[in-house]
Amino acid sequence: MTKSIRNTARMVLGVIFGIIGVVGFILPLVPGTPFLLMAAACFNSMEPEETTRAQGNESPPVA
C-alpha cells in the first residue's frame, strides 16, 4: 500500500514538473530545464511495475 501511494505521488509530481517545464520553455521568466530534470527524476525513481503501467504497455505476468 505504501509503495502504491509513493509511486502515485511521484507520478503526480512528475506530471506537474513536466507541465511547468514545458511552460518554462514558452515563457521567458520561468526556467524550463530544471523542472524537466526534476520530472525525469520523479519518473525514473518509480518502481518497475509502475513504470510499465505509466508507459501504457502492460504485459501479463510471467509465470
N, CA, C and O of each residue as an XYZ file, in Angstrom:
252
protein
N       0.831     -1.197      0.000
C       0.000      0.000      0.000
C       0.871      1.255      0.000
O       0.565      2.217     -0.705
N       1.935      1.256      0.771
C       2.795      2.428      0.860
C       3.525      2.678     -0.451
O       3.691      3.830     -0.854
N       3.970      1.608     -1.131
C       4.645      1.772     -2.409
C       3.705      2.378     -3.440
O       4.118      3.204     -4.253
N       2.448      1.970     -3.405
C       1.479      2.493     -4.361
C       1.261      3.988     -4.149
O       1.192      4.747     -5.116
N       1.153      4.409     -2.914
C       0.964      5.833     -2.617
C       2.202      6.621     -3.021
O       2.096      7.702     -3.600
N       3.374      6.076     -2.716
C       4.618      6.745     -3.055
C       4.776      6.881     -4.576
O       5.177      7.934     -5.072
N       4.461      5.818     -5.302
C       4.576      5.863     -6.760
C       3.557      6.812     -7.377
O       3.861      7.500     -8.352
N       2.351      6.853     -6.818
C       1.341      7.777     -7.314
C       1.775      9.218     -7.076
O       1.595     10.076     -7.941
N       2.347      9.483     -5.906
C       2.835     10.836     -5.613
C       3.966     11.218     -6.559
O       4.034     12.356     -7.021
N       4.852     10.271     -6.848
C       5.946     10.565     -7.787
C       5.419     10.810     -9.191
O       5.939     11.662     -9.911
N       4.392     10.072     -9.583
C       3.814     10.267    -10.909
C       3.149     11.639    -11.004
O       3.309     12.341    -12.003
N       2.405     12.019     -9.969
C       1.727     13.314     -9.966
C       2.755     14.441     -9.985
O       2.612     15.398    -10.745
N       3.797     14.331     -9.148
C       4.842     15.350     -9.134
C       5.565     15.414    -10.478
O       5.896     16.500    -10.954
N       5.808     14.268    -11.085
C       6.459     14.247    -12.386
C       5.643     14.946    -13.451
O       6.187     15.681    -14.274
N       4.342     14.723    -13.439
C       3.470     15.391    -14.413
C       3.446     16.901    -14.162
O       3.510     17.692    -15.104
N       3.352     17.296    -12.893
C       3.328     18.725    -12.568
C       4.634     19.389    -12.981
O       4.621     20.444    -13.614
N       5.767     18.775    -12.624
C       7.065     19.341    -13.011
C       7.221     19.359    -14.527
O       7.817     20.289    -15.071
N       6.697     18.351    -15.218
C       6.770     18.331    -16.672
C       5.978     19.458    -17.299
O       6.438     20.087    -18.252
N       4.800     19.717    -16.780
C       3.975     20.815    -17.304
C       4.663     22.155    -17.062
O       4.712     23.003    -17.953
N       5.200     22.345    -15.842
C       5.896     23.594    -15.549
C       7.128     23.737    -16.443
O       7.447     24.839    -16.889
N       7.819     22.624    -16.707
C       8.993     22.671    -17.570
C       8.651     23.059    -18.991
O       9.371     23.844    -19.609
N       7.558     22.519    -19.523
C       7.140     22.882    -20.887
C       6.725     24.349    -20.937
O       7.049     25.055    -21.892
N       6.014     24.807    -19.916
C       5.632     26.224    -19.858
C       6.888     27.089    -19.748
O       6.932     28.199    -20.278
N       7.907     26.574    -19.057
C       9.151     27.317    -18.912
C       9.880     27.533    -20.220
O      10.609     28.515    -20.361
N       9.704     26.650    -21.172
C      10.325     26.865    -22.474
C       9.558     27.889    -23.310
O      10.107     28.476    -24.242
N       8.288     28.096    -22.969
C       7.480     29.067    -23.701
C       7.636     30.466    -23.097
O       7.827     31.443    -23.820
N       7.554     30.553    -21.761
C       7.666     31.847    -21.086
C       9.122     32.131    -20.739
O       9.835     31.231    -20.295
N       9.568     33.347    -20.932
C      10.979     33.649    -20.691
C      11.352     33.777    -19.208
O      12.538     33.713    -18.884
N      10.395     33.953    -18.303
C      10.726     34.177    -16.895
C      10.848     32.888    -16.078
O      11.418     32.903    -14.987
N      10.329     31.793    -16.584
C      10.333     30.524    -15.855
C      11.394     29.612    -16.479
O      11.351     29.350    -17.681
N      12.344     29.127    -15.672
C      13.340     28.208    -16.239
C      12.714     26.841    -16.514
O      12.046     26.282    -15.645
N      12.923     26.308    -17.700
C      12.284     25.047    -18.067
C      13.117     23.824    -17.767
O      12.579     22.792    -17.365
N      14.421     23.918    -17.953
C      15.288     22.745    -17.828
C      15.282     22.126    -16.427
O      15.168     20.905    -16.322
N      15.399     22.911    -15.338
C      15.397     22.269    -14.010
C      14.109     21.503    -13.713
O      14.138     20.446    -13.082
N      12.986     22.043    -14.171
C      11.716     21.367    -13.921
C      11.607     20.074    -14.722
O      11.065     19.085    -14.228
N      12.110     20.072    -15.942
C      12.097     18.841    -16.731
C      13.048     17.798    -16.144
O      12.762     16.602    -16.198
N      14.162     18.234    -15.591
C      15.073     17.300    -14.924
C      14.434     16.703    -13.664
O      14.602     15.517    -13.380
N      13.701     17.534    -12.913
C      13.007     17.008    -11.735
C      11.905     16.033    -12.144
O      11.687     15.029    -11.466
N      11.215     16.316    -13.236
C      10.182     15.401    -13.728
C      10.808     14.074    -14.129
O      10.266     13.012    -13.820
N      11.940     14.128    -14.814
C      12.624     12.894    -15.207
C      13.079     12.108    -13.989
O      13.005     10.879    -13.982
N      13.548     12.799    -12.962
C      13.970     12.116    -11.737
C      12.779     11.456    -11.041
O      12.911     10.356    -10.504
N      11.632     12.108    -11.045
C      10.433     11.521    -10.430
C      10.009     10.259    -11.172
O       9.695      9.246    -10.548
N      10.000     10.318    -12.496
C       9.588      9.148    -13.268
C      10.624      8.034    -13.196
O      10.271      6.857    -13.265
N      11.890      8.387    -13.058
C      12.949      7.387    -13.011
C      12.967      6.636    -11.684
O      13.401      5.485    -11.641
N      12.509      7.259    -10.603
C      12.584      6.632     -9.290
C      11.363      5.773     -8.965
O      11.252      5.261     -7.851
N      10.443      5.609     -9.923
C       9.269      4.781     -9.678
C       9.632      3.309     -9.754
O      10.652      2.940    -10.336
N       8.802      2.481     -9.170
C       9.007      1.041     -9.210
C       8.822      0.544    -10.641
O       8.073      1.153    -11.404
N       9.491     -0.553    -11.026
C       9.405     -1.038    -12.415
C       7.987     -1.363    -12.873
O       7.628     -1.062    -14.012
N       7.172     -1.972    -12.008
C       5.813     -2.306    -12.437
C       4.964     -1.058    -12.621
O       4.064     -1.045    -13.461
N       5.232     -0.011    -11.852
C       4.508      1.238    -12.035
C       4.988      1.961    -13.287
O       4.210      2.654    -13.943
N       6.248      1.805    -13.615
C       6.780      2.434    -14.819
C       6.110      1.861    -16.056
O       5.740      2.613    -16.958
N       5.947      0.546    -16.118
C       5.289     -0.046    -17.281
C       3.826      0.373    -17.342
O       3.287      0.556    -18.434
N       3.169      0.530    -16.187
C       1.784      0.985    -16.178
C       1.699      2.430    -16.659
O       0.773      2.786    -17.388
N       2.660      3.264    -16.258
C       2.645      4.663    -16.669
C       2.914      4.800    -18.158
O       2.403      5.722    -18.795
N       3.708      3.896    -18.723
C       4.003      3.954    -20.152
C       2.867      3.383    -20.982
O       2.808      3.616    -22.189
N       1.976      2.649    -20.364
C       0.812      2.138    -21.057
C       1.030      0.823    -21.770
O       0.188      0.420    -22.573
N       2.119      0.145    -21.511
C       2.361     -1.145    -22.169
C       2.391     -2.251    -21.124
O       3.433     -2.838    -20.833
N       1.222     -2.510    -20.575
C       1.115     -3.572    -19.580
C       1.252     -4.936    -20.267
O       0.696     -5.164    -21.341
N       1.978     -5.804    -19.647
C       2.118     -7.150    -20.169
C       1.681     -8.130    -19.095
O       1.783     -7.823    -17.907
N       1.200     -9.295    -19.483
C       0.783    -10.260    -18.478
C       1.993    -10.754    -17.679
O       3.099    -10.833    -18.214
N       1.788    -11.082    -16.416
C       2.905    -11.558    -15.608
C       3.448    -12.877    -16.113
O       2.700    -13.730    -16.591
N       4.740    -13.034    -16.004
C       5.398    -14.261    -16.428
C       5.312    -15.263    -15.284
O       5.643    -14.941    -14.143
N       4.864    -16.484    -15.593
C       4.680    -17.493    -14.541
C       5.977    -18.155    -14.152
O       5.989    -19.025    -13.281
